Amino acid sequence: MSSPEYQHLRTEQDGPTVRITMNRPKSRNSLSAAHLAELRQAFEAAAETKATGIVLAGAGPVFSSGHDFGDMAERDLAGMRELLRLCESVMRTIHAVPQVVIARVHGLAVAAGCQLVATCDLAVAAESAGFALPGGTGGWFCHTPAVPVARSIGRKRLMEMALTGDPIDAATAERWGLVNQVVPDAGLDEAVAALLERATRGSRQAKAVGKQTIYAQLDRPEADAYAIATEVMAATSQTPDARERMQSFLEKRAPAFGD
């Protein structure tokens, strides 16, 4: 999978994994409208492949510095609303694709860059990584980045990040639940590949439905969450892969899932 048409990204597919690399190192991978549009396009394109996993990475010294103020400063209300809705659509696309999406985080992930990390299904950070919602120190609060960050780390810790604007290191991010794992910088790629391999084993179809159902029931009242999960679990029990899993267990053999 090669996409030379992208101006702000590099994409490649290596076997079951699509790698999307934000490639604006001179601007610290800031998220302009054009960059966001390409991110959405790249995730949509990856969703159409038979890949089981997607790695989101950043080229250069940081993962992402957040929104590109150079693309924002002259926007009126309608233009700003359009840009932020584009950003939201990228985040929703990450949740909607059938693949497991893992953030490979090095350097800083700031504001909307931190939003990207929190939105990905999984995240592995290098020891040198840092995370911040710096709007609390300035004149424009990090309202939209706070949405997925809150759902990852909880209210009190979100309020600390958002109100102080202070960065947290990778170890704190792991302790708070923003990332799954912290590893030495030299071992980042190996750790990302190992976690992705574990997270993508089994039925691709079952994993895709499972991911989307989790996002559908999160933050719902318990009764509503059970109603969603029960119906999906009942319906998917009739799929070939579910039947194969049950039968292989009963026959004490390894399952053979479809594509």
N, C-alpha and C positions, 0 to 999 in steps of 0.2 A: 504494500500500500504506500504509494508515493504521491505527494501532492505539491508539486512545484508552484502551483497557482497561488498558494498562500503567501502573503507578504509578511505576516507577523508570527507565523507558526512553522514548525516542522512536524510532519507526521510520518510514521513508518509502521509497518506491521511485521512482526517477527513471530511467526507461528501463530499461537492463539492470543497474542498480546498486541494491541495497538498502543503506540506511544505518541502522545501529543505533547510537544515541547513549545512553550511560549518563547518566542525568539525575538525579543526586543531588549537585548541586554543594555544598550546605551540608555534606554529610558526605564531601566530596572523592571522590565516587563509590566509597565503600567497598562491599564485596561482602557484604551481608547474605544470609541464606538466600532471602528474598523477591526480592532483586535477582538472585541467581544463577538462581533458578527462572525469572524473566522472561527473562534472557539466553538460557537454554536454549530456552525457548519461542519466542523471537524468531528464533533461528538455525534451529530446526526449521521455523518458518513460512516463512522465507526459502528454505529448501531446496525447498519445494513450489512455488515460483514459477519462472518462466522466466528469472530474472535470471542473469547470468553472474558477477557480483561482489558482494561484501559489504564495506562499510567499517564498522569498529568504531571509534567515537570516544567522547570524554568531554566533557560540558558543564562549564563552570566553569573554575577555574584549574588543575586537574590532570587527567590522564588517569584514574588510579585510585590510591587510597592503599592498596589491598589489602583484606584481610578486615576486617569490621566487628566490632571487639572488643566493642561494645555488644551484639552478637548472639551473642557467644561466651562471655563471662565466666561466665555462670551455667549453661552446658551441662555435663552429666556426660559420661562417656566415650562412651556410646552416642549422645548428642546431637551430640558433636563429630565422631564418626566419620561420622554421617549427613550433617553439613554438609560435611565434607571430601570425601565421596564425591559429593555434589551438585556441588561445585566441579570435581572430576575429570570428571564427566559433561559439564559445560559444555565443558571443554577437548577431550574426545573428540568432542563434537558439532561443534566448529569444524573438526576434522580430517575428520569424516565428511560434512559437507555438500558437495554437488557444486560449489559456487561457489568461486572464489578469494576468500580472506578477507584483507583488508589492514588493519592497525592504523594509525590516524591518531593519532600520539602528540604531545601537547603537555604542558608542565609535567612533573610527576613521575609515574612508573609504579613503584610500590613493592610489594614482596612479591608478593601474588597479582595485583596490577596488572601487575607485570613478567612474571609467569607468563602473563598474557593476551597480552602483546606477543610473548613467545617462542613461544607456541602458534599465533598467526596465521601464515598461509602467508607473508605479506610484512609489512613494517613500514616506514613513513616517519615520521621524527621531525623536529620543529622544533628549531632550534638551542638553544632554551631548555629542551628536555626533559632529564630526568635519570632515572636508573634505579638501583634499590637493592634488595638483599635484607637488610633491617636486622635480621633475627632474630639474627644473630651478635653483636649488641651488647646483646642482652637475655636474657631467660630462656626464650625459646621460638624454636627454630631454624626457618628457612624450609625445611622438608623438602620439601613438595610444590611450592612455586615453583621449587625447584632442579631439578626433573625436566626441564621443557622448556628451562630456561635452560642447563643443562649440554649439552643436545643442540644448542644454538645456538652456544655460545662455547667449548666444550671444558672439560676438567677443571681445569687450572691457573687459568684465569680465573674459572671458576665458584667454585673454592675461595677465591679472593681476594675475590670479591663476598660469598660466604656467610659466610666467617670474619670478615672485617673489618666487614661491614655498611656500608662506605663507599659513597656514591653515585658513579656514573660519569656523565660528561656525554655529550651526544649524539654528539660526535665520537668518543669512546672506544667507545661502543656500536656505532657503525658500523665502526670498526676491528676490533673483536672479533667482529663478525658477529651482534650482537643485532638490529640494524636494517639495512635495505637501503640507506637513503639519509637524509641529513640536509640540510635546506633552511632558509632563512630563515623565520621564523614567518609572515610575510605570504604566502609562497608555498606553504604547507603543503597547502592544498586542491588547488591546481593540480598539485603534484607527486604527490599521492595519485591524482588522476584520471588523470594521464599514465601512471603505472606500472600502474595497474589496467587501463587501456585496452590496454597492451602485453601484459599477462599474461592477458587474456581473449580475445584474437583467435584465430580458428581455430574448430575444432569444439568446441562446448560438451560434447558427450558424451565426446569423447576427452580433454578437459581434466579432466573429473570422474574418469574412470577413472585417468588418469595421476596425479592428486593422491593418490588413495586408495592406489594401488600404491606410490608413493614412500614414504608413511608405513608401509605394510605391510613394505617391505623394509629400511628404515633400521634400523641397529643390529643387523641379522642377520649371521651369518657370511656370507662372500662366496658360498659355494656355495648357501646357502639363499636369499640375495638374488637370485642369478641364476635359481634355480628358479622363484621367484615371478614375476620380471620376464619371463622367457622364456615362461612359460605365458600370462600376461596379454597379452603382445605378440602371441603367436601367435593367441590367441582374438580379440583386437580387430582383427586384420588382416582379418577377415571382415565387419566392420561396414560399413554403407553409406558412412559418412564416410571410413573408411580407404580403401575402394575408390575413392571420388571423389577423394581426395588423390592416389593413385597415377595414376589416369587423367588427371586435370587436368595433372599434371606431364608425363606422356608426350605429351599433346596441346598442351602449352605454352599453357595458359589458366588463368585464376583459378578456384579451386575453388568449388563451390556446396554448402555444407554444409546439412544439415537442422537443425531446431530442437533 
